[in-house]
């Protein structure tokens, strides 16, 4: 049996991956490493089983698809983990969708965005999410998952 919410529903976490993350493992391995998105998602499902929650992943290179998924998340999920990738720095639409969503959300980045090019130092979505995990490679996702599960259990 999984972690249940009042009413008996299992806790479900939505993990969202933005543009170019489908090419992890081959794209700029010196920055993003050699682990693939498929491997990250597999590890997140395993951690989800350990924590007794359901984890669903979604990847898109298209801003509108990411916005649509956020806008339809309430009622189906209990928290969002999002790596908006390049849209972190440019998408008012994703920022506004997250601001309007009542679910807790954690921003994730594989690299330390503050140790990179100046334009990456500003996140449009950081002010409207619960927290951010960055710079730990694929472990950033796992740390975010553990955090949102703790929030779902009532911790802060």
C-alpha positions in Angstrom: 0.0 0.0 0.0 1.2 3.5 -0.9 1.2 6.7 1.0 -2.5 7.7 1.1 -4.2 11.0 1.2 -7.4 11.7 3.0 -10.1 9.9 1.0 -7.8 6.9 0.4 -6.1 8.2 -2.8 -2.4 7.4 -3.4 0.1 10.3 -3.5 1.1 11.1 -7.1 4.0 13.2 -8.1 4.4 14.8 -11.6 8.0 15.2 -12.8 8.3 17.5 -15.7 11.3 17.8 -18.0 11.6 20.7 -20.4 13.4 21.3 -23.8 16.4 19.3 -24.8 16.3 17.1 -21.7 15.3 14.2 -23.9 18.9 14.3 -25.2 20.6 13.9 -21.8 23.6 11.6 -21.9 24.6 12.8 -25.4 24.1 16.6 -25.1 27.0 18.5 -23.5 28.1 15.7 -21.2 30.7 18.0 -19.6 27.8 20.1 -18.3 25.0 17.6 -17.8 26.8 14.3 -17.4 26.2 11.0 -19.2 23.1 9.8 -17.4 20.1 9.7 -19.8 16.6 11.0 -19.1 15.3 7.4 -19.2 17.8 6.4 -16.5 16.7 9.4 -14.3 13.0 8.5 -14.7 13.8 4.9 -13.9 15.6 5.9 -10.7 12.7 8.3 -9.7 10.2 5.5 -10.1 12.4 3.3 -7.8 12.7 6.0 -5.2 8.9 6.5 -5.5 8.3 2.9 -4.7 10.7 3.2 -1.7 8.7 6.2 -0.5 5.4 4.5 -1.4 4.3 7.2 -3.9 3.5 7.1 -7.6 5.8 9.0 -9.9 4.8 10.0 -13.5 7.3 11.7 -15.8 6.5 14.0 -18.7 9.0 15.6 -21.2 8.4 18.1 -23.9 10.4 20.5 -26.0 7.2 22.6 -26.4 6.3 25.4 -24.0 2.6 25.1 -24.6 2.6 21.4 -23.8 4.4 22.1 -20.5 1.9 24.8 -19.6 -1.0 22.6 -20.5 0.3 19.8 -18.3 0.7 22.2 -15.3 -2.8 23.6 -15.9 -4.3 20.1 -15.8 -2.3 18.8 -12.9 -4.6 19.7 -10.0 -6.8 16.9 -9.0 -4.5 14.3 -10.6 -1.2 15.0 -8.8 -0.2 16.1 -5.3 3.0 18.0 -6.3 5.1 18.9 -9.3 8.9 18.7 -9.8 9.9 20.7 -12.8 13.1 21.2 -14.7 12.0 23.8 -17.2 15.5 23.8 -18.7 16.0 26.9 -20.9 12.4 28.0 -20.3 13.5 28.7 -16.7 15.0 31.9 -17.9 12.5 32.9 -20.6 9.0 31.5 -20.0 6.5 33.9 -18.4 3.8 31.3 -19.5 5.3 28.5 -17.4 5.8 30.9 -14.5 2.2 32.0 -14.6 0.9 28.4 -14.9 2.9 27.4 -11.8 1.8 30.6 -10.0 -1.8 29.7 -10.7 -1.4 26.1 -9.7 -2.3 25.2 -6.1 0.1 22.3 -5.9 3.5 22.5 -4.3 6.2 22.7 -6.9 10.0 22.3 -6.8 12.3 23.6 -9.5 15.2 21.3 -10.4 18.4 21.8 -12.4 21.1 19.3 -13.0 23.8 22.0 -13.1 24.4 24.9 -10.7 22.7 27.6 -12.7 24.5 30.3 -10.6 27.9 28.9 -11.6 27.2 29.2 -15.3 26.6 31.9 -17.8 25.1 35.1 -16.5 21.8 34.7 -18.3 21.2 31.5 -16.4 21.4 33.2 -13.0 17.8 34.4 -13.2 14.9 32.0 -12.9 11.5 33.4 -13.7 9.9 30.4 -12.0 11.8 30.5 -8.7 9.6 33.1 -7.1 6.5 31.0 -7.6 7.7 27.5 -6.6 8.1 26.1 -3.1 11.9 25.5 -3.5 14.8 24.8 -5.8 17.4 22.0 -6.0 20.3 22.6 -8.4 23.8 21.4 -9.0 23.7 17.8 -7.9 23.3 16.2 -11.4 20.6 13.5 -11.5 20.5 13.5 -7.7 18.8 16.9 -7.8 15.6 15.1 -9.0 15.8 12.6 -6.2 16.3 15.2 -3.6 13.3 17.2 -4.9 11.2 14.0 -4.9 12.1 13.3 -1.2 11.2 17.0 -0.4 7.8 16.9 -2.1 6.9 13.6 -0.5 7.8 15.1 2.9 5.5 18.0 2.1 2.7 15.6 1.0 3.1 13.9 4.4 2.6 17.3 6.1 6.2 18.2 6.8 7.8 21.5 5.7 
